[in-house]
């Protein structure tokens, strides 16, 4: 009987530590994308992801989103020889979350009664570089940070929360970067 109670309490503690709500912010802040008429024309792009998890869901979803945002561009691997210009180089770095923060264990040990929050910097980095015949004409790097909140009352929200916020921010960053047609050959 006590074994079942201990297993149940351990399950609740793990659920409390693993669940919570997260909000993301970017540095520099991502601007509002312009109208499709004033977007930069991109002839080709290279796409590279550095991640501790190979073939992650974010990697494939970000690639599909890139193809939707610039459907006229030709997707080329990391080979940059003889690319049609202008060329967009996309480099995404996805860091591991690093596990639970120290204060998250306090929430788990108190079975969710003590609320905590934790900020993880640099979880995602999006580096965009646009090149024309004269070299790189524009480059921008966005860094995403996550602030997570843990508490017993957040468990139901964490179960139904879709964790696609980094993908939405990636799409907004790419659209924001591609506005203003200043890089035409």
C-alpha positions in Angstrom: 0.0 0.0 0.0 2.8 2.4 1.0 4.6 1.6 -2.2 1.6 2.7 -4.3 1.3 5.9 -2.3 5.0 6.7 -2.7 4.9 5.9 -6.4 1.8 8.2 -6.8 3.6 11.1 -4.9 6.7 10.6 -7.0 4.5 10.7 -10.2 2.9 13.9 -9.1 6.2 15.5 -8.2 7.7 14.5 -11.7 4.5 15.8 -13.4 4.8 19.1 -11.5 8.5 19.5 -12.4 8.0 18.6 -16.1 4.9 20.7 -16.6 4.5 24.4 -16.6 3.9 27.3 -18.9 6.6 28.9 -20.9 6.9 32.3 -22.7 9.5 33.2 -25.2 11.2 36.5 -26.0 13.7 37.4 -28.7 16.8 39.6 -28.7 16.6 41.9 -30.7 12.8 42.1 -30.7 11.2 40.7 -33.9 9.5 43.4 -35.9 6.2 43.2 -37.6 6.5 41.7 -41.1 5.7 44.0 -44.0 3.2 43.4 -46.8 4.1 40.7 -49.3 4.7 43.4 -52.0 7.8 44.8 -50.3 9.5 41.5 -49.5 13.0 40.8 -50.7 13.2 38.5 -53.7 15.3 35.4 -52.9 16.5 33.1 -55.7 18.0 30.4 -53.5 18.7 29.6 -49.9 20.9 27.3 -47.8 19.5 25.8 -44.6 21.5 24.4 -41.8 20.5 23.3 -38.3 22.8 22.7 -35.4 21.0 20.7 -32.7 21.7 18.1 -30.1 18.7 16.2 -31.5 19.0 15.1 -35.1 15.8 15.2 -37.2 13.9 17.1 -34.5 10.3 18.1 -35.1 11.3 21.8 -34.9 13.9 21.3 -37.7 11.5 19.8 -40.1 8.7 22.2 -39.3 11.0 25.2 -39.7 12.2 23.9 -43.1 8.5 23.5 -44.2 7.8 27.0 -43.0 10.8 28.4 -44.9 9.5 26.8 -48.1 6.0 28.4 -47.5 7.5 31.9 -46.8 9.8 31.9 -49.9 8.2 29.4 -52.3 10.0 30.9 -55.3 13.5 30.2 -53.9 15.5 27.1 -54.8 16.5 25.1 -51.7 20.2 24.1 -51.9 22.1 22.2 -49.3 25.1 23.7 -47.6 27.0 23.9 -50.9 27.4 27.6 -51.7 29.2 27.2 -55.1 27.3 28.6 -58.1 24.2 29.6 -56.3 21.6 31.9 -58.1 21.7 35.3 -56.5 20.5 36.8 -54.1 21.1 33.9 -51.8 19.7 33.5 -48.2 21.8 31.5 -45.7 19.8 30.3 -42.8 21.6 28.8 -39.8 19.5 27.7 -36.8 21.1 26.7 -33.5 18.9 24.8 -31.1 20.5 24.3 -27.6 19.4 21.6 -25.2 17.1 22.9 -22.5 19.6 21.9 -19.9 16.9 20.1 -17.8 15.1 21.6 -14.9 16.4 24.7 -13.1 17.4 24.4 -9.5 14.3 26.1 -8.3 12.0 23.7 -10.2 13.1 20.9 -7.8 11.6 23.1 -5.0 8.3 23.0 -6.8 8.5 19.3 -7.3 9.5 18.6 -3.7 6.6 20.7 -2.4 4.2 18.8 -4.8 3.6 22.0 -6.7 2.6 24.2 -3.8 5.6 26.5 -4.1 5.6 28.4 -7.5 8.9 29.0 -9.4 10.0 30.5 -12.6 13.2 30.1 -14.5 14.8 31.9 -17.5 16.8 30.0 -20.0 18.8 32.2 -22.4 19.8 31.3 -25.9 17.6 28.2 -26.5 17.3 29.0 -30.2 19.4 31.2 -32.4 18.3 32.2 -35.9 21.1 33.6 -38.1 20.0 35.0 -41.5 22.5 36.3 -44.1 21.5 37.6 -47.5 24.1 37.8 -50.2 24.2 39.3 -53.7 26.9 39.6 -56.4 28.9 42.0 -54.1 28.9 39.8 -51.0 26.8 39.8 -47.9 24.4 42.8 -48.0 22.4 42.1 -44.9 22.8 39.9 -41.8 20.7 39.5 -38.7 20.8 37.1 -35.7 17.9 36.5 -33.3 18.3 34.8 -30.0 15.3 33.3 -28.2 15.1 32.9 -24.5 12.4 31.0 -22.5 10.9 31.9 -19.2 9.0 28.9 -17.6 6.6 29.0 -14.7 5.8 25.9 -12.6 3.0 25.5 -10.1 0.4 23.0 -9.2 -2.4 25.1 -10.8 -0.5 25.1 -14.2 -0.5 21.3 -14.7 -3.9 21.4 -16.6 -2.7 24.2 -18.9 0.7 22.5 -19.6 -1.1 19.3 -20.7 -3.0 21.2 -23.4 -0.4 23.8 -24.4 1.1 23.3 -27.8 4.8 24.1 -27.8 5.0 25.7 -31.2 5.9 29.2 -30.0 9.5 28.9 -31.2 8.3 28.0 -34.7 5.9 31.0 -34.8 8.8 33.2 -33.7 11.0 31.7 -36.4 8.4 32.5 -39.1 8.0 36.0 -37.8 11.8 36.5 -37.7 12.2 35.3 -41.3 9.4 37.4 -42.6 10.7 40.4 -40.8 14.2 39.8 -42.2 13.0 39.5 -45.7 11.1 42.8 -45.8 12.6 45.9 -47.5 14.0 45.1 -51.0 17.5 46.5 -50.6 19.6 43.6 -51.7 18.5 43.2 -55.4 21.4 42.6 -57.8 
